[in-house]
């Protein structure tokens, strides 16, 4: 029993939301804090760090994954998702020497209020703790990022970082992007 090859959906216009995206979109609208569906991440980085390569790696990961370029608009009263162009990926860098400031910065980025209509639904900051000690903070909205995504994001970030450091292009993105459900 041969299964047909998966085909990429037409991304030239707005797409319907999956049932779970629709629920999350509705709940986000009811969330007074605007942060309930944030997924905060912290990656401890040790050893020499090429900040320019890390910035390029983040951009490459966002370019690879449509979900990280998706925003949510309302057309005729119906929420729709729109896959956009690759946004500028900002990576502010802060010198942090004590635990209190590190915790404050981590809490601040975790409480970032995302606007689902404008995106991007990812925000990052690099904390420089020492010459060879850094923490990459990231927060993503759960409407585009889930537990399964964490492994993919981590692996792709590492692969894209190594490619950027080596001066080569990262692997091409998957031909078919997963549906959000």
LOKE-277459 format. One record per residue (C-alpha): chain; residue number from 1; x, y negated, z; residue in three letters. Coordinates in pm, whole numbers. Example, Ala and Ser with C-alpha at 12.3 -4.5 7.8 and 13.67 -1.06 7.14 Angstrom:
<rs>
   mol   seq        X        Y        Z   type
     A     1     1230      450      780    ALA
     A     2     1367      106      714    SER
</rs>
This chain:
<rs>
   mol   seq        X        Y        Z   type
     A     1        0        0        0    UNK
     A     2      195     -298     -128    UNK
     A     3      121     -631       32    UNK
     A     4      133     -943     -181    UNK
     A     5      424    -1178     -120    UNK
     A     6      329    -1474      100    UNK
     A     7      290    -1798      -90    UNK
     A     8      353    -2149       34    UNK
     A     9       41    -2358       83    UNK
     A    10        5    -2679     -115    UNK
     A    11      150    -2949      112    UNK
     A    12       79    -3242     -121    UNK
     A    13     -217    -3361       87    UNK
     A    14     -372    -3331      433    UNK
     A    15     -431    -2979      562    UNK
     A    16     -691    -2847      805    UNK
     A    17     -587    -2782     1163    UNK
     A    18     -566    -2429     1294    UNK
     A    19     -816    -2350     1572    UNK
     A    20     -549    -2385     1843    UNK
     A    21     -422    -2712     1693    UNK
     A    22     -778    -2845     1691    UNK
     A    23     -821    -2756     2061    UNK
     A    24     -489    -2917     2148    UNK
     A    25     -571    -3227     1940    UNK
     A    26     -902    -3263     2127    UNK
     A    27     -739    -3207     2467    UNK
     A    28     -460    -3456     2386    UNK
     A    29     -730    -3718     2326    UNK
     A    30     -873    -3650     2673    UNK
     A    31     -536    -3650     2850    UNK
     A    32     -496    -3979     3038    UNK
     A    33     -124    -3925     3094    UNK
     A    34      -60    -3838     2731    UNK
     A    35      213    -3598     2842    UNK
     A    36       35    -3277     2945    UNK
     A    37      123    -3107     2616    UNK
     A    38      488    -3215     2609    UNK
     A    39      747    -2939     2590    UNK
     A    40     1068    -3072     2750    UNK
     A    41     1398    -2898     2678    UNK
     A    42     1752    -2941     2810    UNK
     A    43     2056    -2782     2648    UNK
     A    44     2382    -2788     2842    UNK
     A    45     2671    -2832     2600    UNK
     A    46     3027    -2762     2716    UNK
     A    47     3350    -2814     2526    UNK
     A    48     3437    -3072     2262    UNK
     A    49     3126    -3219     2099    UNK
     A    50     3102    -3379     1757    UNK
     A    51     2816    -3624     1815    UNK
     A    52     2783    -3709     1444    UNK
     A    53     2753    -3338     1361    UNK
     A    54     2491    -3295     1635    UNK
     A    55     2292    -3587     1495    UNK
     A    56     2312    -3434     1145    UNK
     A    57     2213    -3093     1284    UNK
     A    58     1901    -3239     1445    UNK
     A    59     1809    -3406     1117    UNK
     A    60     1865    -3077      932    UNK
     A    61     1641    -2887     1176    UNK
     A    62     1364    -3144     1132    UNK
     A    63     1411    -3121      756    UNK
     A    64     1394    -2738      766    UNK
     A    65     1070    -2716      964    UNK
     A    66      754    -2882      838    UNK
     A    67      595    -2864     1183    UNK
     A    68      854    -3113     1310    UNK
     A    69      754    -3355     1033    UNK
     A    70      381    -3318     1083    UNK
     A    71      145    -3584     1212    UNK
     A    72     -228    -3566     1271    UNK
     A    73     -475    -3807     1114    UNK
     A    74     -853    -3834     1106    UNK
     A    75    -1027    -3838      769    UNK
     A    76    -1404    -3884      762    UNK
     A    77    -1420    -3786     1129    UNK
     A    78    -1218    -3467     1079    UNK
     A    79     -864    -3421     1211    UNK
     A    80     -612    -3315      947    UNK
     A    81     -240    -3250      949    UNK
     A    82       -2    -3426      713    UNK
     A    83      352    -3304      648    UNK
     A    84      568    -3611      603    UNK
     A    85      913    -3695      478    UNK
     A    86     1211    -3641      704    UNK
     A    87     1208    -3926      956    UNK
     A    88     1517    -4091     1093    UNK
     A    89     1627    -3874     1382    UNK
     A    90     1738    -4103     1660    UNK
     A    91     1986    -3965     1912    UNK
     A    92     2065    -4225     2175    UNK
     A    93     2370    -4142     2385    UNK
     A    94     2397    -4237     2752    UNK
     A    95     2696    -4210     2984    UNK
     A    96     2564    -4045     3300    UNK
     A    97     2783    -3980     3600    UNK
     A    98     2547    -3880     3880    UNK
     A    99     2270    -3626     3924    UNK
     A   100     2007    -3886     4018    UNK
     A   101     2049    -4072     3689    UNK
     A   102     2054    -3746     3492    UNK
     A   103     1729    -3636     3656    UNK
     A   104     1572    -3979     3598    UNK
     A   105     1658    -3967     3226    UNK
     A   106     1529    -3610     3193    UNK
     A   107     1201    -3705     3362    UNK
     A   108     1166    -4017     3148    UNK
     A   109     1207    -3831     2819    UNK
     A   110      975    -3552     2939    UNK
     A   111      705    -3817     3000    UNK
     A   112      733    -3968     2650    UNK
     A   113      385    -4045     2514    UNK
     A   114      352    -3915     2159    UNK
     A   115      119    -4074     1908    UNK
     A   116       -6    -3778     1705    UNK
     A   117     -111    -4006     1419    UNK
     A   118      230    -4158     1354    UNK
     A   119      484    -3901     1474    UNK
     A   120      752    -3787     1485    UNK
     A   121      654    -3540     1753    UNK
     A   122     1012    -3482     1867    UNK
     A   123     1237    -3711     2065    UNK
     A   124     1596    -3647     2177    UNK
     A   125     1863    -3805     2392    UNK
     A   126     2221    -3699     2456    UNK
     A   127     2364    -3739     2805    UNK
     A   128     2742    -3760     2824    UNK
     A   129     2839    -3623     3166    UNK
     A   130     3209    -3603     3096    UNK
     A   131     3462    -3562     2817    UNK
     A   132     3347    -3207     2744    UNK
     A   133     3013    -3192     2929    UNK
     A   134     2688    -3304     2769    UNK
     A   135     2318    -3236     2803    UNK
     A   136     2093    -3260     2500    UNK
     A   137     1745    -3355     2614    UNK
     A   138     1454    -3301     2378    UNK
     A   139     1080    -3324     2411    UNK
     A   140      834    -3199     2152    UNK
     A   141      457    -3198     2145    UNK
     A   142      304    -2853     2193    UNK
     A   143       77    -2905     1890    UNK
     A   144      388    -2846     1672    UNK
     A   145      609    -2643     1909    UNK
     A   146      545    -2334     2119    UNK
     A   147      737    -2068     2307    UNK
     A   148      819    -1875     1990    UNK
     A   149      953    -2195     1834    UNK
     A   150     1215    -2234     2108    UNK
     A   151     1429    -1946     1982    UNK
     A   152     1400    -2062     1622    UNK
     A   153     1483    -2422     1718    UNK
     A   154     1783    -2321     1930    UNK
     A   155     1926    -2087     1667    UNK
     A   156     1873    -2334     1383    UNK
     A   157     2024    -2621     1582    UNK
     A   158     2337    -2414     1653    UNK
     A   159     2364    -2300     1289    UNK
     A   160     2309    -2651     1152    UNK
     A   161     2562    -2794     1398    UNK
     A   162     2827    -2545     1287    UNK
     A   163     2749    -2623      922    UNK
     A   164     2778    -2998      984    UNK
     A   165     3108    -2953     1169    UNK
     A   166     3241    -2743      881    UNK
     A   167     3125    -3001      625    UNK
     A   168     2891    -2762      449    UNK
     A   169     2519    -2765      384    UNK
     A   170     2303    -2564      622    UNK
     A   171     2111    -2262      499    UNK
     A   172     1802    -2354      298    UNK
     A   173     1471    -2374      483    UNK
     A   174     1238    -2075      478    UNK
     A   175     1041    -2058      152    UNK
     A   176      718    -2010      345    UNK
     A   177      657    -2208      662    UNK
     A   178      456    -2038      935    UNK
     A   179       96    -2137      984    UNK
     A   180       18    -2291     1320    UNK
     A   181     -255    -2097     1494    UNK
</rs>
